[in-house]
Amino acid sequence: PELAVAILAALDAAPELAMGNVIGSNIANIGLVLGITAMIAPIVIASKRFNREYPPFLLAAFLILFLAWDLKIHRLEGAIMVSLLALYIWRSLSHKEDLSSELEDEIGFLTDKGPAFQFLLIIGGLVALVGGAKLLVSGGVSIARNIGISEWFIGITIVAIGTSLPEIVSSIMAARRGHGEMAIGNIFGSNIFNILMVLGITSLIHPLNISEPIHPDLIIATGITILLLVLILFGKHSLGKISGATLLATYFLYITIKGMDIL
């Protein structure tokens, strides 16, 4: 959803909405999604997987902090992000033997349906995705312009939460089935793709020029990424209810402060 929303927003002359969607979604993925998931069931991640997946997760957070600090993302910077995405995908595929039976359980029901069903499912999903993204962007822009608040605020709050809904559902389902490691892996991958793919491809199509002072939000996005690292390490590679409550409280404090800024 983030890619469709970001591209449509950029083409609709709403770069703040495009950028805000990505930054807000990444913050929501950690604070809201992992917070709720850890409150429902403990999330345990193997040391080997954590050591392999957390470095690119953290590097992506610092990369966008650096690239967006001047309030612009040029095509060259977009090309760099897409190149890093290709490297990340290649690196991930080199560990394909680590794919667990958990993932097979998640997608196994589709393999029994036949190619015609799978094709219709893909087409239907794409139509719903583009249509939903179009409604989300047009609605977000209309709200911002009609009531006089910034598109950045709409993107980083309402739109971001909307595009994070798939992660919320899939992570909660994984945790309830005892697949907590899949839940956190889902968030790691989502945040990396949001930065490298969504912002990379969007800025290649239409360079992003931000007119809002977004530096505090960039710092928060990086800070909550570091907070997650601290909680995982102190929890001995796990997130329990206390860690989940900490992440949730951090997220709601952030949203409350953002809301007070527009009053």
Buried (B, 14 or more C-beta within 10 A) or exposed (E): BBBBBBBBBBEBEBBBBBBBBBBBBBBBBBBBBBBBBBBBBBBBBEEEBBEBBBEBBBBBBEBBBEBBEEBBBBEEBBEBBBEBBEEBBEEBEEEEEEEEEBEEEBEEEEEEEEEEEEEEEEEEEEEEBBEBBBEBBBBBBEBBEEEEBBBBBBBBBBBBBBBBEBBBEBBBBBBEBEBBBBBBBBBBBBBBBBBBBBBBBBBBBBBBEBEBEBEEBBEBBBBBBEBBBEBBEEBEBBBBEEBBEBBBEBBEEBBEEBEEEEE
